[in-house]
Structures are given as C-alpha cells and as structure tokens.
C-alpha cells in the first residue's frame, strides 16, 4: 500500500502542496526540452534532404563550440570568434560534401550512415589535435549573456531562473522561427522540401543535390554551434559532451525522423516529462537517476503503437 501511495497519490499531492517546486521543475524541463529539440533538428534537416542519419551531429556540437572558444583564446573578440566558427562549419560542410558524400551517391543508406561514423572519428581526431583534450569553459559572458539568476516569488515559494537559460530559450525560438521561414519562403528552402518530398522529381527540374547537401550540413552546423553555446553555459565543453546527441535519439523516435515540428514537440515532451518523473517518482521510489533512461523507455512505448513516431509519415508498403 505504501508503494501504491508513492506511485499514485504522493506525487500529485506534492504538486498541489508545493506548487513552486512544480513550476521550477516545469521550467527546468522546458529548458532541457528546448536543447534536446535543437539537437534533434540537426538530425532532421540532414535526413529530410538526403535520407542520411548523421551520426556526427553530436561531435559537430563540440567541434563548433571549441572552434569559437579557440578563436577567442587567440585574442579575437567573442562575436568575431562566433562568426569565424560559422565559417569553419561552412568549410566543414563543403569538405564533407566533396570528399565523403559526393562519391557515395547512389550507395545504400547503411553505407552513408557508416560514412557519418567515419566523419565523427575524423572530427574527434582533428579536434583533439587542434584544440587539445582539456575541458573548455564556454564564453557566454563575453557574448553579453549574464550569468546571474532571478529569484521569483511564485505561488508562495521561490523559483530560480538562470538568465543564461532564458537567453538560450530566446535564441532557440528565434533560430527555429528563422529556419521555418527559410524552409517555407525562400527558394533554397523550397528546394530542400522538394528534395525531401520527391528526390527524383526535384533533380529532374534542375535542383542541385550538391548545393542542397552543402546547405543542410551548414545549417546543421549552425544549429550545432547554437546548441554547443547553450549547453556550454551549463557544463564545460569537451569531446565527451558529444554523448548529448544520444538524447536526440528518443526525441527522433518520438517525433519522427523527418518532422521538424515533431523534433520540437518531442524534445519538449521528453524534457518536461523526464524532469517530472525524476522529481516526483524516481527520487522518492528509486533514489533518482531516471534521466539517463526515461526518455528511451517513453520512446519505446510510443513506437509500440506508432512505429513512425507521433509526427512521422506513415510508411505504406505495397505488396
């Protein structure tokens, strides 16, 4: 009976009795969900245009962040270092398209997936040689992002909100909005969507596959840099941080591998639900630690009923 109370009664009683803790948990989950969604967006962009699952997205987050930090350490102002990091990601996108992807056109999907694993290992090797293997602190303060927090009185309690988290949320929303406008309103954006909907028809009307691949890999690099800055405000940047890309996997499983809206909604759902579960169920019952596996279990449950995810296109096979 005590266990049943902990599962079905106590969590909801705590939510009512301590609403400030609930608000704090929801905010932390919202911020984490935004960052998960950003990571997943990089995967979705590349997959929509080329049907390539980019295993290298996680290391791109680290590489872009370390490039910006490295330029700043050489005496270059932070905003110029940010621009130079974007140039690095553009050069990377061109190199990946020319050296890796172009020779593999027409190869099975598994070959292209294995190629992205090779890209991951190459970027780690180049990064550790270029930037070193030490942990690096993100330069958010030099970008004008304050490191203080607001202590707000809400519902009779106190809710702490870090200004860096607020800045990350605002930038993420602007980035997603700009990306959606670009995909829906610009000529290149419509070309990406056309290539995603029907690759053969898109190529037949003169859309350049090579240009589109460079563009989407560069956009994935931009997203990676923004993600790295946001995560770097919380933890030091090191190549071990690439494991955050694994958190995008349940987001993609939940939202669908080819859906931008699915990546956003899936990221928010997982971020909020895993925080709620950790605070109100995992800690009282299991002592915590559920954030490492909750998202995967949730995604697995969804896949049992909708294999394409909540927002993915349903696959119809003709026999």
Residue pairs with C-beta under 8 A, 6 or more apart in sequence:
3 285
6 281
6 284
6 285
7 281
7 285
10 280
10 284
11 280
11 281
11 284
14 21
14 280
15 22
15 280
18 157
19 154
19 155
19 156
19 157
20 154
20 155
20 156
20 157
20 158
20 159
21 157
21 279
23 154
23 155
23 159
24 159
24 160
25 275
25 276
25 279
25 280
26 272
26 275
26 276
27 159
27 161
27 165
28 275
29 271
29 272
29 273
29 274
29 275
29 276
30 169
30 268
30 271
30 272
31 165
31 168
31 169
31 271
32 271
32 274
32 275
33 267
33 268
33 269
33 270
33 271
33 272
34 168
34 169
34 172
34 173
34 230
34 267
34 268
34 271
35 168
35 172
35 227
35 230
35 231
35 244
35 267
35 271
36 247
36 248
36 251
36 266
36 267
36 270
36 271
37 172
37 176
37 251
37 263
37 264
37 266
37 267
37 268
37 271
38 172
38 175
38 223
38 226
38 227
38 230
38 267
39 57
39 58
39 61
39 223
39 227
39 244
39 245
39 247
39 248
39 251
39 267
40 248
40 251
40 252
40 255
40 263
40 266
40 267
41 176
41 179
41 223
41 260
41 263
41 264
42 54
42 57
42 60
42 61
42 220
42 223
42 224
42 227
42 248
43 53
43 54
43 57
43 220
43 248
43 252
43 257
43 263
44 252
44 257
44 258
44 259
44 260
44 262
44 263
45 192
45 216
45 219
45 220
45 223
45 260
46 52
46 53
46 54
46 57
46 216
46 217
46 220
47 53
47 54
47 257
47 258
48 192
48 193
48 196
48 216
48 258
48 260
49 192
49 195
49 196
49 212
49 213
49 216
50 101
50 112
50 195
50 212
50 213
50 216
51 109
51 112
52 101
52 109
52 112
52 113
52 116
53 109
53 113
53 116
53 257
54 116
54 220
55 113
55 116
55 117
55 119
55 120
56 116
56 117
56 119
56 120
56 123
57 220
57 224
57 245
57 248
58 120
58 241
58 242
58 243
58 244
58 245
58 246
58 248
59 120
59 123
59 124
59 127
59 239
59 242
59 245
60 89
60 92
60 123
60 220
60 221
60 224
61 224
61 225
61 227
61 228
61 231
61 241
61 242
61 244
61 245
62 127
62 228
62 237
62 238
62 239
62 241
62 242
63 88
63 92
63 123
63 126
63 127
63 224
64 85
64 88
64 89
64 221
64 224
64 225
64 228
65 85
65 136
65 138
65 225
65 228
65 229
65 231
65 232
65 237
66 127
66 131
66 136
66 237
67 84
67 85
67 88
67 89
67 131
68 78
68 81
68 82
68 84
68 85
68 139
68 225
68 228
68 229
69 81
69 131
69 136
69 137
69 138
69 139
69 237
70 130
70 131
71 80
71 81
71 84
71 85
72 78
72 81
72 139
72 142
76 84
77 142
78 139
78 142
78 143
79 143
81 139
82 143
82 225
85 225
86 221
86 222
86 225
89 218
89 221
89 222
89 224
89 225
90 218
90 221
92 123
92 217
92 221
93 213
93 214
93 215
93 217
93 218
93 220
93 221
94 214
96 119
96 217
97 210
97 213
97 214
97 217
100 115
100 118
100 119
101 112
101 115
101 213
102 210
104 111
104 112
104 115
105 209
120 242
124 239
124 242
127 239
128 239
133 238
133 239
134 238
135 236
135 237
135 238
136 236
136 237
136 238
137 232
137 236
137 237
138 228
138 229
138 232
138 233
138 236
138 237
140 147
140 164
140 167
140 229
140 232
140 233
141 147
143 229
145 163
145 164
145 167
145 233
146 163
146 164
147 162
147 163
147 164
148 162
148 163
149 160
149 161
149 162
149 163
150 160
150 161
150 163
151 158
151 159
151 160
152 158
152 159
152 160
152 161
164 233
164 234
165 233
168 229
168 230
168 233
171 226
171 229
171 230
172 226
172 230
175 222
175 223
175 226
176 260
176 264
179 219
179 260
180 260
182 188
182 189
183 189
183 190
183 192
183 193
183 260
184 190
184 193
188 211
188 212
188 215
191 202
191 207
191 212
192 212
192 215
192 216
194 201
194 202
194 205
194 207
195 202
195 203
195 207
195 209
195 212
196 258
203 209
228 237
228 241
231 237
231 241
231 244
235 241
247 270
247 295
249 296
249 299
250 266
250 270
250 295
250 296
250 298
250 299
251 263
251 266
251 267
251 270
251 295
251 299
252 263
252 266
252 309
253 266
253 299
253 300
253 302
253 303
253 309
254 262
254 266
254 269
254 270
254 298
254 299
254 302
254 309
254 310
255 261
255 262
255 263
255 264
255 265
255 266
255 267
255 309
255 310
255 311
255 312
256 262
256 266
256 308
256 309
256 310
256 311
256 312
256 313
257 309
257 312
258 312
258 313
259 309
259 311
259 312
259 313
261 311
262 309
262 310
262 311
262 312
265 310
265 311
266 309
266 310
266 311
269 298
270 295
270 298
270 299
273 294
273 298
274 290
274 291
274 294
274 295
274 298
275 291
277 290
277 294
278 288
278 290
278 291
278 294
281 290
282 288
282 289
282 290
282 291
282 294
302 309
302 310
303 309
306 312
308 314
308 315
